[in-house]
Amino acid sequence: MPIRVLIVDDSRFFCKRIKDTLEEERSFQVVGTANNGRQAVAMAASTNPDVITMDVEMPIMDGITAVKEIMSKSPTPILMFSASTHAGAKATFEALDAGALDFLPKQLEEIDENRETAKSLLRRRVKTVAMQAVKIKRKDAAVRNHKPEILQTNNVIKLRPIVRSRRNGQRFDLVTIIASTGGPVAIQKLIAEIPNTFLPPVLIVQHMPGNFTSSFAERLDQLCSMKVKQADEGDLIMSGLILLAPGGKQMLLESGRGQTRVILREKITGEIYSPSADVTLSSIAENFTGNVLTLVMTGMGADGRNGAEKLKQKGATVWAQNEVSSTVYGMPKAVAEAGLVDEVMSLDEMVKNLAGIS
């Protein structure tokens, strides 16, 4: 069965471009287009799509309001398209808070310089978001029935024997957080609970386009008692500071004269993600001893698995988000199946345990 898509945008040109891009593959069927949020709410109920692509800025009813209405009346996985402006980025994060699962910039060249690669990535993201339909509908049914959410899975993960980490009293020189799809909302929840007594510096690698990470860093800074900023070339790794890897760049570390600083470089051939968790974690392994904690959070793909393996060889500790609380159980699953995880926990448990580190 093809993936049934509802496209929502006030630009007929953009609707046609997305429709044509998706229907280059037979696995997609566009069931309709809506020109504003009000139409989108009605068509979401009448067409019952597997996934909705949604513009942020529209007449009559904007995308954020439409997301809230759809998620309350007929919950459906939603992928936002947003202009790469400061206002567009801010609105996109609000849409994610409202229930949208993922987002992409409206300009294909901002997804990837190669147009065909960008179109392929767009189709893959729509597929990934659509795959969450069953989970969203089960969660909604659980809420309506006032029952705790229980998700069944046929994917049984067998972890290799591990030594469980000691959280109480354990000290870390560095904490790293890596995420992709679903990450912005999960990271906000995590960061908001970090106390001002938190000592380890924090590095965050979130898959995100370059024009969005500065706005995301500003958003995190408003939520957190620690200072949060987008990483710049030469930034020192220091207590009380959280650095977010800039979109479109690779964030590495360099040590010398008793200090460790950030080095940024462009993506090279063969690297799928920028920022890449594998690139950053591998660099951390070269510059730190084993007193490093890495949190692998929600996200599609396996970015971070290779880097986590290098960190584990140095004695690092790895926590992974569990399947039920992950928007997309890809990155955490990859490190868990590779036997690289010390503990698997829900997002709420991760928030509590991280806040308990000093």
N, C-alpha and C positions, 0 to 999 in steps of 0.2 A: 504494500500500500504506500502511495506517495505521501510525503509530508505536506499537510494542508496549511497554507500560509495566508494570513490576512495582512495586507500592506496598508499602513496608515501614514499619509503625508499630504499636505495641502498642495504640493507640487506634482502635477500630472507627469512632468518629465521625470522626476525622481522615482515616482511609482513605477513608471514604465521601465526605467533602468534597473530597478531592483527585480521586477517581474522577469525581464529578459535574462538577467544574470542568473536567477534561480532556475528558470525553466530551460537553461542550457543542459541541465541534468533532468532526466525523467523522474528522479526521486522526489521532485517538488511539484506541487500543484497550487497555484495561486487561486484561492476561493473568492477573492474580492479585494477591492481597494476602497479606502475611506479617506475623505478629504479633511476631516476634523475629528476631534476627540469624541464628540457626541455620536457621530456616525459609527465610530470605532466601537463604542460601548454597545450599541444596538447590534452591530454586525458580529461582534464577538459572541453574543448570545445566540444569534440566528444561524451563523455558519459553523460554530463550534470548531474553530481552527486548532491545529496542533501547536502553532506558534504565531505570534504577532510581531511584525516590525513596526516600530512607532517613532514618529518624529516628535521632537520636544515642543517646538514653537508652531502652533496652529491656531486659526481663528475659531471662534465659538466656544471650543473647549480645548485647552492645551494638553500636551502629552502627559504631564505629571498628574493632572486631575483625572485624565482618562485611565491611567494606570491604576490609580486608587479605586475608581469605579469598577473597572474590569476585575481586579483582584478581589473585590468584595462581592460581586454579583456572579461572575462566571470565570473563576481563576484560570489563567492561561499563561504559559511561558511568554515573556515579552523581551525582545531585543530592541534597545533604543538606538536611534541614529541621531547624532548631534553635531551641530556646527562646532568647529574647533576654536572657539573663542572662550574668554574667561567666563562670560555669562552662560554660554552653552555648556561648558564643563560643570559649572555650579548647578545648573538645572538638571544635568544628567545625573549627578550624584543624588539629587533630590528624588529623581525618578527611581533610582536604585533603592533608596530608602523606602519608597512607596511600594516596592514589590517587583520592579523589573529585574531580570536576572543578569543581563549583560548589556554592553553598548559597543558601538563602533562609530568612528567619525564618518560624516556623510560623504566626504571626498575620498574616492577610491585610492588616490595616490598617497593619502595619509595612512592607509592600511598597509600598503607596500608599493614601492616605486614601480615594480613590474605590474602592469594592469591585469594580466591574466592570473598572476599569483594572488593579487588582491581579490579578484573575483572568486578564486578558489577558496581563499581564506574566509571570505564572506559566507559562502555556501556552507563551509564547515562549521562556522559559528552558529548559523541558523539551525543546522542539524543538531548541534550540541545543546542549544537552548531548547529545541523541540523535544529532545529526549527526556527533559525534566517534567513533561506533562503529567505522567502518572504520579510522580512524587508530589507535585503541587495539588492535584485533585485529591490524593489520599490525605494530605495534610489539611486541606480545607474540610474534607468530610469529618476528620477527627475533631477539628475545632467546632464544627456545627453540632456534632454529637456529644461534645464535651468529654471526649475520651483522649487519653494520651496517645500521641502518634507512634505507631509501631509499623515499621517498614520491613517487609520480608525481602531477603536477597538470596539468590542461588550462588553468589560468588563467595565461597568460603576461603578466607585468607589464612594460610598457615604461617605463623611467624616463626622464625628460627629462634632457638634459645637465646635469651637476652638477660642482661643484668639490669633490673629496674633502678632507675635513678633515684637519688634521695633529694627531694625538693626542699624539705625543711633544713635550713642552715646551709644549703649548698650555694656556693658563690660562683658566678660566671663572669668572665672578662668581656664577653660579648654575647648579645642575643640577636639572632637573625630571624626574620619573618618572611616567608615566601608564599605567594598566592597568585591565582589567576581568576577565572570566572567565579563570581560570588565573593571575591576577595575584598573589594571596597567596603561593603557593608560589614563583613566579618572583622576586618581590621579596625574599622571605626569602633566596634564594640570592644575589641581587645585593648586598643590604645586608651580609650576613655577611662579604663579602670586602673591604669598604671599609676601608682602613688608617687608623690614627689620625693619619696625616700628611695626610689628605685635607682640603683647605682650603675648597672652595666649599660654601656652605650648600645643603641639598637639600630640595626640596618633593616630596611624593608625593600623587598623586590616584588613589585606587583606588576603583572603584565598590563601595560596601559600605553596608549599613544603619547607621543611627546608633548602635545599641546594640552594634555589633561593632568599630568603629574604635578605641575606647580600648583594648580587649583586644589588637587587632592591633598598635597602637603599643607596648604593653608587650612583646609578643612580639618585635618588631623590636629594641627597646632591649636585650633580653637577648642578641641575636645580634650586634649591631653595636658597634664600638669608639667610634663617635660617639654622642652623645645623641640618642635618638629620642623624640618625644612627639606626642600629638594636638594639633593647632594650636588655640590659644585666641585670642580677640579681643585684639589688641594685641601678640602675640608678635613680637619683632624677628627679622628675617632676618639670621643671623650665622654665621660660620665655626664648624664643629664641631657644628652643630645640624641635625637632620633633622625636618621638620614634616610630619605626615600630616593631610590634609584630613579634617575630621570628617564622618561620614556624616550625610546629611540637611541639610547646609549647603553654601553656596557659599563657597569660599575665594578672596579677592581680596587685592591688595596696595595699600598707600598709602605714598607717599614724602614725606618732609619733614624739614627740619633735618638732612640728611645721613644719615637712617636710613630703612629700609623696614620696615613692619610689616604684620601680617595683619589683614584686615578680614573678618568673617564676616557673611553674610546668609542669609535664607531663600530657598528656591527660589521663583521667580515663574512665572506662567503662560507656557507655551510651552517651559519648560526640562524636558527629559526626565530628566536625571541630576542627582543632588545627592549627592556633589560632582560637578561637571562639569569635565572637562579643558579644554573650550573656554573656559569662564568663567575658569578660573585662568590658562591660557596667554595669553588675551587681555589679562588684567590685568598679567601679567608683561611683555608687549610694551609696555605703557604706562609701565612703571616701570623697565625695564632697557634698556641698549644691547644690541648684538648679541652680547655675550660670554656667551651662555646656551647650555647644552647640554640638549636634551630627548630623553628616551628613551621611545619609543612601544612598549609591550610588549603581550603577548597580551591579547585582549579582543574581544568581539563589538561590532558597530556601527562608527560612524565618529566617535565623540566624540574630540576632539583635532585633527581635520583643519583646522577653521577657525582654531582658536587657533594651530596650527603654522604656518599660512600667514601670520598676522600676525607671528609671531616671525621667520619667514624673511625677511620684508620689512625687518626690523631687522638682518638679518645673522646670525641664530642658527644653531646647528648641530643637526641632527636625526638621531638614529640610530633605526632600526626593527628590531624582532625579526623573524627570518625565519619562513617558513611552517612548516618542519619542526619547529622548537623551540617554536612557539606552540601553546597549547592550543586557542585559537580565533583564526584568522587574519582578524580583522576590522579592528580599529583600526590595526595596522601596515600592512595592505593598503591602507587608505583613504589614508594619508599617502603611501605609495609610489606609488600610482596617480595621485595629484595632483602628483607630481614634487617633493615637499617634503623628500625624504630625502637626506642626505649619504652615509650608509652603511647597508646592510642586513647584519645579522649574526646568528649563532646566540646563544642565551642564554649559552652558555659563553664565546663571544667577547666578548659585551657585559660579562659579569662581569669578565673579564680586562682589557678596555680601560678600563672605568670605574675599576677599582682602580689603573690606571697613571697616572691623573690626579692631580696634586698642586697 
